[in-house]
Amino acid sequence: MTITREEFLAKVKEVFENAGDESICRWFEANLEGWRDNSAIEVEEQEIIDKLGEFKEVDSFGGEGSGDQYWKVIYFPKYETYLQLDGWYASHYGHEWNSIFIVVPKEKTITVYETA
């Protein structure tokens, strides 16, 4: 079942009772990694699964050694929808999430240069 970007984001925010993007991102991070962060809002995983369906991390980038860019992509099979958590990373602080948005997978051909 595919729904529009606006409908899916509205459903996510409804589940979290008007929580901000940063709090929602922290909740998903805590549950994907299997730990609870006291700064994450307290919503039980089963409640999310009941309302949004199962979810899993399908891609990520960033962290130590990758500069300040940091993101994760979560897939919701029930809606055939991908949600990206976007943030930054600093070695002395760790990571911080800033926003969430819908993304779609696209294949790209790239050129890389290697030593001869």
Steps between C-alpha positions, in 0.01 A plus 500: 500500500668821387387827653607856429799658668276738692270220619788287623677784685167603653448140617850487653448830683153391617649183653751713690236752611649810340859426603768690309711344226802469732305300761350271237845434353639418846218252562570314176875503570448355848274221375706412192814471712322310778563752779300768672623858514351707783472792259275294270128534547337204669288321241490123511631320192186286471284814483704623203485160328123488551455842339779518240591136447839331530806710415867433442816695427606456137787748464710747696794732458726694731642483844861492604739563211229618261487870578195659651239349267288221655177334388298177511224369275214296647265292284130443579390204281129547582506839323793430265648819645852604600558751780839672536631624835742784433754650738867556574790345688786645706766282665484685833119495512364206303206538263194720499188462285341808346230393258306221336373479145379253237754369249478263203770257387662588166773310318791709374804426291816664634854543377787446742870559439756249619879497481635322195 
